[in-house]
Amino acid sequence: MKTLTENLSYFKAKLIDLMNYNHSESIVHWDLETGAPKESIRRASRLLGFYSEIKYNILTEDKFISAINFLGKNLDKLNEIDKKSVIETQKDIERIKKIPVAEYREYQELIANAQGIWGEARAENNFSKFQPYLEKIVKYSKKYAEYKGYDEHPYDALLDDYEPNITVKKLDIFFDTLKKELVPFIEKIKAKENKISDKLLKLKYNTEKQKEFSKFIAEYLGFDFNRGMLKESLHPFSMGLNKYDVRMTTRYHEDFLQTSIFGTIHETGHSIYEQNIGDDIWDTVLGGGNSMGIHESQSRLYENLIARTKEFWIPIYNKLVETFPENLKNISIDDFYLAINKAKPSKIRVEADELTYSLHIMLRYEIEKQLIEGKIEVKDLPEIWNKMTKEYLGLDIENDAEGVLQDVHWAAGLFGYFPSYALGSANASQIMNKMSKTIDIQATLKKGELSKIKDYLNKNIHQYGKLKDPSELMIIATGEEPNSKYYTDYLIDKYSNIYEIN
Ligand SMILES: [Zn+2]
């Protein structure tokens, strides 16, 4: 192929093939997470391995590589969308081309199976059942880091898959700052721990009614049910197949109302993002959310900075009381507001409050960094986990189900993913700070005008999809590079008010 047009049309045709396979693969994942029989994984893991091999072959095919190399040399002749599509696809190729195809496929099957085993191990509270799988996954992750290459730390190679340009060096500084600011502050809160009770959230809440309320609140925030759906799964997640098909899940605990409400709001934040990608890019490889740190900023912004304010609840608290009159009819909105903001270290990350949440991430970051570096071994993880939980959160772990087995991420091979959660929280505070300069957030929430918030985020973040690099996008949205100061300031300010600390 000699001309730019020929190379470009070949490149685009192959990207459509890739997107079609991604689409089918995602539906298989969705099915496995939301209703397929447990044993179906025995055959479905092979199907997922098959898809991964086809995609691998498309990306590494000689003709495709030669087209992309041609386009790579002529970037200045391409429009912005094609140019960024080439750059992103080049990165995907770099990511996998050094891995032998058989090894790649085998790994995809391994992580599909490992997630099933992890679920069983967690239910049986039996780490040793999961251990051999996790050992293989860690071994592969280390090898992958070597295949991919890195400048300073092997973990950098993994981090880069979720947050481009983030390194151990940068994260060490980021987490040190958080630790320095937050740990002494959390100590002060602990001294006032009994000031707030969240008992009212732990009464019996009918799950069918919780489902109704979850649907209501997703819609209230701006989720479009004509282009999306809400189901139930063991671990809540969102999946944007494209802007016309965005799926999300939540989970319902009869004895803890927060889980479904804030889980739904969190996933709605992710999903509103995916539903509002710009019309010019939605059907291209750039047509999804940006890095995980940007994605998490949207879910956390809705979950914490919006939905954990009193103003947010003013127009809809009555609706909640009407849904659960037996528990809430004598509870004031002020008491409800305090209950949903109670800060108390917990063993389980996904149940953590906003303030102590990042300690859970620091713990995982330290462990992953050392695992990938080879400083610690999988077999010692339960002991290390428990020791660090005591050190960071002051809590004693009694069994592995509530300790090292609590998260699915490692079973899914997602080493390097956890730091995005903390980066996302920091980005959310920075975006909110900027938004408050043009929108009176409190007044907007009091009036229930959630579409104003959504429109602002659509315009400043969502429409761009993957068209910009994450730090470039943060500059567009906030005028500056990501800066953790907004996050620590926000937390200290908010919780000083709640707990009356000066
Ligand atoms: Zn999330």
Boltz pocket constraint, residues with backbone or C-beta under 6 A from the ligand:
constraints:
  - pocket:
      binder: B
      contacts: [[A, 266], [A, 270], [A, 295], [A, 296], [A, 299]]
      max_distance: 6.0
